[in-house]
Amino acid sequence: MGLFGRKKDFWDEVDREAVKEPGYEALSETSEAGIGDIPDVVEDGRWHPTKSTPFKAVMRVLLFAAAVVMAVSGYSVYTYFSNGGSWSAEPDYYHSNYFGEEYNRNVTQLLHLIEAIENRGEISEKELEKANQDLIKNYMSADGNFSFAVYDEDDREVIVSGEDAVKRIEASHYFIKMDSSEGQFSLDTGTENDAYDTSAWKGELTSLKEGYTIYAAVDNELTSKTDGFYESYTQFKKLISTFGIARIVLIAAAVIFIILLIFSIAATGNASGYAGIKLTWFDKIFTEIGAILVIGLGGGSLYGAYYMMGTEYSFRKIAACAFLVLAYIFLIRGYFSLVRRIKAGTFIRNMLFYRIFEGLGKLPAVPRILLILLVLVLINGALVLALFKLDFYEVFGIPLVYILVPVIFVLENICFISWVIRKGNAEYGDESEDENEAADVSEDVPEAAMEQTAISGDTRPTVNLGEDVAEALANAEASATPITTSASDWEHMDLGASVDEAIQDGGEGVAASEETEESSDHTVILPKDELESLLGNNGLVRDSATSFDFIQLNKDIRKLHRSILKENGIAVTLRTPDRPIVLEMNKEDMWKAISMIYDNLEQYAEADSRVYAEMYTQDNKLIYIVKNAVRAEAAEAAKAVTAPGAELTGGLKTAKAIIEKNQGKLVVAMDGNIFKTGILLGMKRD
């Protein structure tokens, strides 16, 4: 049992402690760490949060709830700071928007009262006082904290709020004086406030038939507790107490939102039993069109909320909230679509610009170059023209083209560069890879390295090289019989347990490296004549119909299948020792058997996935394992083949017959959607 209770399988049953002795390095430390960091694609059917649809749905709901809490508490914090508050000091009511908005409302009402006096016509002195009181009662708050006195051009009293109005105005720190008696508007204030709408005051006062001088003020201590000033003061005090809670809630909600967002990003596109990223229909349309739809729908919803708040409908707040919810849905779904595209590697490939370059890339060289140059000139010319002709569309005072043109220019160049790189890899990648492999094979082996080559049943380092070589020679002379295997040798070949090695594309696709081969000191089983030739510095491996390097045979077969595998986005990673694994058997037989496995990969391996193959020797036996994700449409057939007692069919049946003819064993198993093929073969010497 493993750390998490997993049953050991074919890979685990091999003596890892023996293979991983000091000095053994199947991969470089960087490569080994990189592979170790990739999570398992299938986890033996166990529940996992990022692949559980109900759990992901709950997390999305909580993400939305956290966003709502952030919006509400953030609005409270914003209101507090916009009214002059800070983390360490409370704002002053008389300098706040609460005071300014109430002051503005009272001044506007006073101007409407003066307009009503002008429009009521002549009235007797006896009825004047009562008429003024009725107007004050209709337009202004009775016995409030707001005092006023109005005089005409001849400095005669028109109307006052009360007998003590002048005294209260003179004592107030929060007064204004507006004058239009000489045909010019002037304004003096005892205190500044951003909420004062002085332009509206000027418009109202100058539109009156006559000129007036108006004095108005608010009591310093708000002696009256029945008017709008006291009510706004009460709301302001509530804001201060709310801020203490809102700032804590805002921080907590932001932390929770970020955590949930990270989880949602990790879970986006994941599905139970699905090796790659699951794209929705929206993720498969052109990237530019998807961005336009998201921005248009999200921005339109935000404008709808803004518009509803400016109307007088009774349901405006409910409608505004509904628009905000729609905006959140459109924007968050668009964001997760972007995440899925990036994780699946389709963000660039699904761009309209990229598709244009990809389509042109199929043409012959001369028309291809000419048309690409024409497209680049047209696109960039249109961008330059837009800068000069479409600058009248603005967002927050900034011309829209000043935002869009740089974005389009950058995306256009990213698409073009990506296409050039991919085109270059497609045309020259195979050739360069073949050259690299040839260089690896033909690389000169230093004399010191030759002296350190030992003979053993395992591809792992030895301690005393000289003694090992002598012992191997003695064993070779003493034994002329083949190394055979018994039924007990195969008892541990159980491929039906959980996957213990990472098999995942990771978004690299075909562009990723298809082979990992690192240098380490491994020993190789060689026949006697091969050893004598090696020690005599006459050659390393004798490749013939009966003696060949199994690693090189794999490379040669992979080359023949590379083009079809690449068309399906399938990459193959070989995990091998750096020294040859020499087999003494019919080479044609082994070629056919391994070719059958590669034929199966072409037909049934999942597109845009990675195949992992590992080979090494232990106790005079070759161990060869291949793991690949299976296409969804072939999963049921693969499960049927690997069911207990089932017979293999097609190429695998042929491969099994060949391996068993050579005293070996081939077994297959399914783990989730991972198909595993294992070969255990005795290494014989004549």
PATOR-310630 format. One line per 5 residues: number of its first residue (from 1); their letters; for each residue x, y, z of C-alpha. Coordinates in steps of 0.02 Angstrom, whole numbers. Layout:
<atoms>
NUM	a	X Y Z ~ ...
</atoms>
This chain:
<atoms>
1	mglfg	0 0 0 ~ 61 174 -40 ~ 52 331 63 ~ -131 357 17 ~ -177 173 19
6	rkkdf	-149 141 -165 ~ -115 -36 -223 ~ 53 -64 -304 ~ 50 -106 -488 ~ 173 -159 -621
11	wdevd	283 -6 -599 ~ 286 -16 -410 ~ 322 -203 -406 ~ 489 -174 -492 ~ 622 -157 -359
16	reavk	633 35 -354 ~ 762 33 -216 ~ 875 -74 -324 ~ 854 33 -478 ~ 868 201 -387
21	epgye	1037 168 -309 ~ 1157 315 -286 ~ 1216 375 -454 ~ 1062 317 -550 ~ 977 457 -644
26	alset	847 405 -774 ~ 806 588 -799 ~ 894 749 -755 ~ 844 827 -589 ~ 750 964 -681
31	seagi	655 842 -791 ~ 617 725 -646 ~ 551 870 -542 ~ 446 932 -687 ~ 365 762 -713
36	gdipd	338 740 -526 ~ 246 903 -514 ~ 114 850 -642 ~ -40 780 -553 ~ -108 607 -594
41	vvedg	-237 607 -731 ~ -335 465 -653 ~ -337 433 -467 ~ -415 262 -457 ~ -592 332 -464
46	rwhpt	-574 428 -301 ~ -667 590 -274 ~ -572 749 -315 ~ -639 926 -287 ~ -580 996 -453
51	kstpf	-671 858 -548 ~ -832 852 -447 ~ -969 947 -538 ~ -1080 974 -383 ~ -932 1036 -281
56	kavmr	-876 1153 -420 ~ -1054 1221 -434 ~ -1057 1258 -247 ~ -890 1345 -260 ~ -953 1453 -404
61	vllfa	-1106 1503 -301 ~ -993 1548 -154 ~ -882 1645 -274 ~ -1032 1748 -327 ~ -1084 1773 -145
66	aavvm	-909 1833 -102 ~ -918 1954 -249 ~ -1085 2023 -186 ~ -1016 2045 -9 ~ -863 2132 -81
71	avsgy	-974 2249 -184 ~ -1086 2297 -38 ~ -948 2320 90 ~ -838 2402 -40 ~ -975 2528 -77
76	svyty	-986 2570 109 ~ -798 2592 120 ~ -797 2698 -39 ~ -938 2808 30 ~ -843 2832 192
81	fsngg	-682 2886 105 ~ -773 2994 -24 ~ -844 3092 122 ~ -672 3135 187 ~ -640 2986 301
86	swsae	-477 2893 325 ~ -417 2736 416 ~ -364 2839 567 ~ -485 2988 572 ~ -673 3009 556
91	pdyyh	-743 3128 423 ~ -827 3294 468 ~ -1014 3297 434 ~ -1012 3479 376 ~ -885 3437 241
96	snyfg	-969 3275 189 ~ -1081 3238 40 ~ -1223 3207 162 ~ -1219 3389 220 ~ -1184 3458 46
101	eeynr	-1328 3363 -36 ~ -1453 3418 98 ~ -1390 3598 87 ~ -1408 3592 -101 ~ -1587 3527 -86
106	nvtql	-1637 3669 33 ~ -1561 3806 -75 ~ -1651 3737 -228 ~ -1815 3736 -132 ~ -1783 3916 -77
111	lhlie	-1759 3971 -257 ~ -1922 3885 -304 ~ -2007 3979 -160 ~ -1945 4146 -229 ~ -2010 4098 -401
116	aienr	-2180 4061 -322 ~ -2182 4234 -241 ~ -2151 4314 -411 ~ -2293 4216 -488 ~ -2426 4248 -353
121	geise	-2456 4429 -405 ~ -2503 4576 -295 ~ -2557 4545 -114 ~ -2611 4660 27 ~ -2500 4701 175
126	kelek	-2627 4621 289 ~ -2619 4454 199 ~ -2431 4459 161 ~ -2368 4381 322 ~ -2491 4236 317
131	anqdl	-2457 4207 132 ~ -2269 4201 165 ~ -2294 4076 306 ~ -2397 3965 192 ~ -2262 3970 59
136	iknym	-2126 3928 186 ~ -2231 3785 250 ~ -2255 3717 73 ~ -2074 3736 15 ~ -1964 3732 169
141	sadgn	-1953 3634 331 ~ -2039 3721 476 ~ -1929 3764 627 ~ -1781 3681 544 ~ -1594 3711 554
146	fsfav	-1595 3805 388 ~ -1619 3995 397 ~ -1637 4118 253 ~ -1674 4300 212 ~ -1713 4366 38
151	ydedd	-1702 4548 -20 ~ -1748 4629 -186 ~ -1646 4751 -291 ~ -1702 4897 -182 ~ -1640 4804 -28
156	reviv	-1817 4776 33 ~ -1858 4617 126 ~ -1950 4491 18 ~ -1961 4343 138 ~ -1869 4277 293
161	sgeda	-1876 4109 381 ~ -1913 4186 551 ~ -1890 4334 666 ~ -1718 4273 719 ~ -1662 4228 542
166	vkrie	-1534 4366 524 ~ -1459 4329 696 ~ -1444 4142 657 ~ -1366 4178 487 ~ -1237 4294 561
171	ashyf	-1190 4164 693 ~ -1173 4019 571 ~ -1009 3955 499 ~ -1102 3872 354 ~ -1182 4017 260
176	ikmds	-1197 4071 80 ~ -1235 4237 -4 ~ -1301 4240 -182 ~ -1328 4403 -274 ~ -1406 4443 -443
181	segqf	-1469 4619 -404 ~ -1352 4704 -528 ~ -1379 4580 -668 ~ -1223 4481 -624 ~ -1217 4323 -521
186	sldtg	-1101 4315 -371 ~ -1081 4185 -234 ~ -993 4189 -66 ~ -987 4036 47 ~ -930 4008 226
191	tenda	-877 3830 185 ~ -835 3732 28 ~ -921 3568 -14 ~ -907 3463 -173 ~ -1092 3423 -168
196	ydtsa	-1143 3606 -193 ~ -1222 3622 -366 ~ -1178 3805 -391 ~ -1210 3800 -578 ~ -1390 3748 -545
201	wkgel	-1408 3886 -415 ~ -1346 4014 -541 ~ -1466 3951 -674 ~ -1616 3957 -557 ~ -1577 4130 -488
206	tslke	-1537 4216 -652 ~ -1696 4147 -731 ~ -1804 4246 -608 ~ -1887 4405 -667 ~ -1801 4518 -543
211	gytiy	-1633 4525 -456 ~ -1615 4464 -277 ~ -1491 4452 -135 ~ -1509 4289 -39 ~ -1433 4245 129
216	aavdn	-1444 4065 193 ~ -1359 3968 332 ~ -1366 3809 438 ~ -1353 3808 628 ~ -1183 3758 695
221	eltsk	-1253 3632 819 ~ -1409 3568 725 ~ -1527 3623 863 ~ -1681 3556 774 ~ -1703 3368 765
226	tdgfy	-1850 3366 644 ~ -1779 3422 477 ~ -1678 3342 338 ~ -1510 3402 404 ~ -1530 3304 564
231	esytq	-1589 3150 469 ~ -1437 3158 353 ~ -1326 3183 507 ~ -1399 3023 582 ~ -1364 2926 421
236	fkkli	-1187 2996 420 ~ -1155 2932 596 ~ -1220 2760 544 ~ -1096 2763 399 ~ -952 2788 520
241	stfgi	-1006 2641 628 ~ -1037 2534 472 ~ -863 2572 406 ~ -782 2485 555 ~ -871 2323 507
246	arivl	-867 2348 318 ~ -677 2362 306 ~ -654 2195 399 ~ -789 2110 295 ~ -712 2180 135
251	iaaav	-540 2109 175 ~ -611 1939 225 ~ -724 1932 71 ~ -577 1979 -42 ~ -468 1840 31
256	ifiil	-609 1713 12 ~ -645 1775 -165 ~ -462 1755 -216 ~ -453 1579 -142 ~ -614 1527 -228
261	lifsi	-557 1607 -390 ~ -393 1510 -385 ~ -490 1349 -355 ~ -610 1390 -496 ~ -464 1424 -613
266	aatgn	-385 1257 -565 ~ -552 1167 -590 ~ -599 1255 -752 ~ -610 1130 -893 ~ -578 979 -782
271	asgya	-697 832 -793 ~ -697 665 -705 ~ -604 538 -810 ~ -557 668 -940 ~ -371 688 -970
276	giklt	-374 855 -1059 ~ -471 1018 -1045 ~ -656 1008 -1087 ~ -703 1154 -1198 ~ -880 1220 -1214
281	wfdki	-957 1278 -1379 ~ -917 1457 -1332 ~ -732 1414 -1307 ~ -721 1348 -1485 ~ -775 1506 -1576
286	fteig	-647 1634 -1632 ~ -560 1716 -1485 ~ -592 1892 -1549 ~ -778 1858 -1573 ~ -789 1784 -1398
291	ailvi	-704 1937 -1324 ~ -822 2055 -1417 ~ -974 1959 -1355 ~ -914 1958 -1175 ~ -866 2142 -1173
296	glggg	-1026 2192 -1265 ~ -1144 2093 -1153 ~ -1051 2133 -992 ~ -1030 2316 -1034 ~ -1210 2329 -1093
301	slyga	-1271 2256 -928 ~ -1167 2380 -829 ~ -1238 2523 -932 ~ -1413 2454 -901 ~ -1383 2461 -713
306	yymmg	-1318 2639 -728 ~ -1465 2692 -835 ~ -1596 2617 -717 ~ -1522 2708 -567 ~ -1546 2872 -659
311	teysf	-1732 2843 -690 ~ -1882 2875 -578 ~ -1956 2700 -590 ~ -2007 2623 -424 ~ -1920 2460 -469
316	rkiaa	-1758 2544 -528 ~ -1652 2470 -386 ~ -1713 2293 -419 ~ -1683 2314 -606 ~ -1509 2386 -575
321	caflv	-1465 2236 -464 ~ -1528 2117 -600 ~ -1418 2204 -730 ~ -1268 2192 -612 ~ -1297 2005 -590
326	layif	-1304 1984 -779 ~ -1143 2084 -797 ~ -1058 1972 -670 ~ -1117 1815 -760 ~ -1058 1874 -931
331	lirgy	-890 1937 -869 ~ -849 1788 -756 ~ -901 1663 -889 ~ -796 1756 -1015 ~ -649 1753 -895
336	fslvr	-662 1565 -867 ~ -677 1541 -1054 ~ -512 1633 -1070 ~ -437 1518 -938 ~ -497 1362 -1029
341	rikag	-427 1426 -1194 ~ -257 1459 -1116 ~ -253 1291 -1024 ~ -303 1198 -1183 ~ -180 1297 -1290
346	tfirn	-316 1364 -1406 ~ -308 1548 -1358 ~ -192 1591 -1502 ~ -242 1450 -1621 ~ -426 1502 -1616
351	mlfyr	-390 1683 -1661 ~ -454 1745 -1827 ~ -283 1821 -1866 ~ -198 1654 -1834 ~ -322 1560 -1942
356	ifegl	-290 1683 -2084 ~ -102 1654 -2072 ~ -130 1466 -2057 ~ -239 1465 -2213 ~ -112 1567 -2311
361	gklpa	27 1451 -2251 ~ -43 1309 -2356 ~ -8 1403 -2518 ~ 154 1389 -2617 ~ 299 1494 -2555
366	vpril	287 1644 -2674 ~ 99 1680 -2664 ~ 105 1640 -2478 ~ 236 1774 -2444 ~ 149 1902 -2554
371	lillv	-23 1874 -2477 ~ 45 1878 -2298 ~ 132 2043 -2333 ~ -30 2110 -2409 ~ -131 2056 -2257
376	lvlin	-6 2137 -2137 ~ -8 2299 -2237 ~ -199 2303 -2242 ~ -219 2267 -2056 ~ -90 2393 -1998
381	galvl	-150 2522 -2125 ~ -327 2503 -2058 ~ -262 2528 -1880 ~ -171 2688 -1928 ~ -325 2752 -2019
386	alfkl	-433 2714 -1867 ~ -318 2818 -1756 ~ -353 2972 -1862 ~ -534 2945 -1914 ~ -620 2860 -1765
391	dfyev	-556 2959 -1617 ~ -726 3037 -1581 ~ -790 2880 -1491 ~ -738 2900 -1309 ~ -743 2800 -1148
396	fgipl	-718 2904 -991 ~ -648 3042 -1099 ~ -520 2928 -1184 ~ -542 2892 -1371 ~ -591 2710 -1391
401	vyilv	-468 2681 -1534 ~ -323 2729 -1420 ~ -367 2575 -1318 ~ -415 2454 -1457 ~ -278 2489 -1584
406	pvifv	-130 2443 -1471 ~ -221 2285 -1413 ~ -259 2231 -1591 ~ -81 2270 -1646 ~ -7 2164 -1506
411	lenic	-125 2017 -1539 ~ -92 2026 -1725 ~ 96 2013 -1696 ~ 76 1873 -1568 ~ -26 1773 -1694
416	fiswv	98 1806 -1834 ~ 251 1759 -1728 ~ 163 1603 -1660 ~ 119 1548 -1836 ~ 297 1578 -1898
421	irkgn	369 1475 -1754 ~ 246 1333 -1780 ~ 271 1336 -1967 ~ 458 1328 -1943 ~ 443 1183 -1821
426	aeygd	328 1089 -1941 ~ 448 1110 -2087 ~ 615 1086 -2001 ~ 573 1000 -1837 ~ 586 821 -1899
431	esede	749 852 -1989 ~ 830 936 -1840 ~ 766 802 -1722 ~ 837 666 -1833 ~ 1004 757 -1835
436	neaad	1003 770 -1646 ~ 965 587 -1627 ~ 1102 543 -1751 ~ 1223 651 -1654 ~ 1175 561 -1493
441	vsedv	1205 390 -1571 ~ 1370 436 -1656 ~ 1440 531 -1508 ~ 1614 470 -1463 ~ 1626 378 -1297
446	peaam	1779 428 -1194 ~ 1903 292 -1155 ~ 1875 315 -969 ~ 1691 284 -993 ~ 1729 124 -1089
451	eqtai	1836 61 -948 ~ 1693 90 -828 ~ 1567 -12 -930 ~ 1519 -167 -831 ~ 1412 -319 -861
456	sgdtr	1260 -347 -753 ~ 1081 -401 -762 ~ 1022 -224 -719 ~ 1041 -57 -807 ~ 1111 27 -650
461	ptvnl	1286 77 -591 ~ 1412 -42 -515 ~ 1535 -13 -375 ~ 1691 -115 -420 ~ 1698 -110 -609
466	gedva	1851 -219 -632 ~ 1785 -361 -527 ~ 1616 -350 -612 ~ 1694 -365 -784 ~ 1798 -516 -734
471	ealan	1647 -598 -651 ~ 1540 -567 -805 ~ 1671 -647 -919 ~ 1681 -799 -805 ~ 1493 -816 -803
476	aeasa	1484 -801 -991 ~ 1612 -941 -1015 ~ 1532 -1054 -885 ~ 1355 -1038 -954 ~ 1313 -1085 -1131
481	tpitt	1127 -1107 -1097 ~ 998 -971 -1125 ~ 934 -872 -980 ~ 756 -931 -965 ~ 611 -877 -861
486	sasdw	481 -970 -760 ~ 299 -937 -721 ~ 348 -861 -553 ~ 442 -723 -643 ~ 277 -652 -707
491	ehmdl	173 -662 -549 ~ 200 -479 -505 ~ 142 -416 -676 ~ -19 -335 -614 ~ -66 -185 -723
496	gasvd	-241 -167 -655 ~ -207 -48 -510 ~ -197 142 -505 ~ -82 249 -611 ~ 75 293 -515
501	eaiqd	163 399 -644 ~ 107 566 -715 ~ 33 555 -889 ~ -32 722 -943 ~ -13 833 -1094
506	ggegv	-5 993 -992 ~ -54 1101 -1141 ~ 110 1067 -1232 ~ 38 960 -1372 ~ 150 918 -1515
511	aasee	266 1063 -1486 ~ 331 984 -1326 ~ 488 879 -1324 ~ 450 701 -1378 ~ 598 619 -1294
516	teess	690 633 -1130 ~ 861 552 -1122 ~ 984 600 -987 ~ 1160 536 -955 ~ 1193 420 -809
521	dhtvi	1307 274 -773 ~ 1204 121 -818 ~ 1269 -52 -855 ~ 1213 -158 -1000 ~ 1195 -344 -1023
526	lpkde	1305 -397 -1170 ~ 1353 -567 -1239 ~ 1532 -624 -1223 ~ 1587 -578 -1399 ~ 1508 -407 -1380
531	lesll	1603 -380 -1217 ~ 1768 -429 -1294 ~ 1736 -311 -1440 ~ 1690 -173 -1319 ~ 1845 -194 -1211
536	gnngl	1948 -199 -1368 ~ 1875 -30 -1418 ~ 1809 -103 -1580 ~ 1626 -52 -1557 ~ 1487 -36 -1435
541	vrdsa	1337 -131 -1502 ~ 1326 -265 -1635 ~ 1163 -235 -1728 ~ 1108 -387 -1825 ~ 957 -498 -1854
546	tsfdf	984 -581 -1684 ~ 1072 -446 -1581 ~ 1009 -267 -1574 ~ 984 -115 -1464 ~ 804 -112 -1402
551	iqlnk	812 76 -1367 ~ 865 117 -1545 ~ 733 0 -1614 ~ 602 101 -1519 ~ 669 263 -1590
556	dirkl	667 196 -1767 ~ 487 136 -1752 ~ 433 300 -1674 ~ 506 395 -1823 ~ 399 294 -1943
561	hrsil	242 336 -1844 ~ 287 515 -1800 ~ 192 604 -1939 ~ 25 518 -1904 ~ 45 542 -1715
566	kengi	82 726 -1740 ~ -72 748 -1848 ~ -174 689 -1699 ~ -76 798 -1578 ~ 0 645 -1492
571	avtlr	176 660 -1420 ~ 283 514 -1361 ~ 403 526 -1215 ~ 532 386 -1202 ~ 608 361 -1030
576	tpdrp	767 261 -1057 ~ 942 233 -988 ~ 1081 313 -1087 ~ 1168 149 -1127 ~ 1102 20 -1251
581	ivlem	985 -120 -1198 ~ 1047 -263 -1307 ~ 929 -407 -1343 ~ 978 -577 -1412 ~ 824 -629 -1510
586	nkedm	747 -614 -1682 ~ 749 -427 -1720 ~ 607 -442 -1847 ~ 495 -519 -1714 ~ 525 -377 -1591
591	wkais	504 -247 -1731 ~ 333 -320 -1772 ~ 279 -326 -1589 ~ 326 -146 -1548 ~ 254 -85 -1714
596	miydn	87 -162 -1665 ~ 88 -58 -1506 ~ 123 101 -1605 ~ -16 55 -1728 ~ -134 48 -1580
601	leqya	-75 219 -1521 ~ -114 293 -1692 ~ -289 223 -1691 ~ -346 234 -1510 ~ -237 360 -1413
606	eadsr	-329 518 -1364 ~ -294 669 -1475 ~ -184 807 -1402 ~ -116 693 -1266 ~ 54 622 -1219
611	vyaem	110 441 -1220 ~ 238 385 -1091 ~ 351 236 -1121 ~ 485 171 -1003 ~ 613 34 -1029
616	ytqdn	753 -38 -923 ~ 828 -205 -871 ~ 825 -290 -703 ~ 878 -464 -650 ~ 917 -510 -832
621	kliyi	743 -461 -890 ~ 685 -319 -1002 ~ 544 -215 -928 ~ 445 -110 -1052 ~ 288 -11 -1008
626	vknav	179 102 -1117 ~ 37 210 -1048 ~ -84 316 -1149 ~ -253 400 -1130 ~ -388 317 -1237
631	raeaa	-510 408 -1350 ~ -684 419 -1278 ~ -762 321 -1422 ~ -638 179 -1397 ~ -647 170 -1207
636	eaaka	-780 35 -1197 ~ -688 -77 -1321 ~ -526 -54 -1223 ~ -613 -101 -1060 ~ -683 -256 -1142
641	vtapg	-510 -310 -1202 ~ -434 -287 -1029 ~ -575 -374 -935 ~ -526 -532 -838 ~ -521 -682 -955
646	aeltg	-541 -575 -1112 ~ -441 -616 -1267 ~ -337 -485 -1356 ~ -383 -442 -1534 ~ -298 -364 -1685
651	glkta	-121 -301 -1671 ~ -106 -330 -1483 ~ -151 -513 -1508 ~ -12 -528 -1637 ~ 111 -437 -1523
656	kaiie	66 -552 -1377 ~ 95 -707 -1484 ~ 266 -643 -1537 ~ 319 -601 -1359 ~ 259 -769 -1290
661	knqgk	350 -859 -1431 ~ 509 -780 -1361 ~ 472 -840 -1183 ~ 402 -670 -1129 ~ 236 -603 -1072
666	lvvam	126 -458 -1132 ~ -13 -395 -1019 ~ -136 -251 -1037 ~ -249 -159 -913 ~ -365 -9 -904
671	dgnif	-359 118 -762 ~ -493 250 -788 ~ -461 304 -967 ~ -277 254 -962 ~ -228 102 -1064
676	ktgil	-71 15 -1001 ~ 35 -110 -1097 ~ 175 -205 -1010 ~ 307 -321 -1081 ~ 422 -429 -976
681	lgmkr	552 -521 -1079 ~ 698 -629 -1028 ~ 864 -572 -1101 ~ 948 -726 -1176 ~ 1130 -754 -1219
686	d	1191 -889 -1341
</atoms>
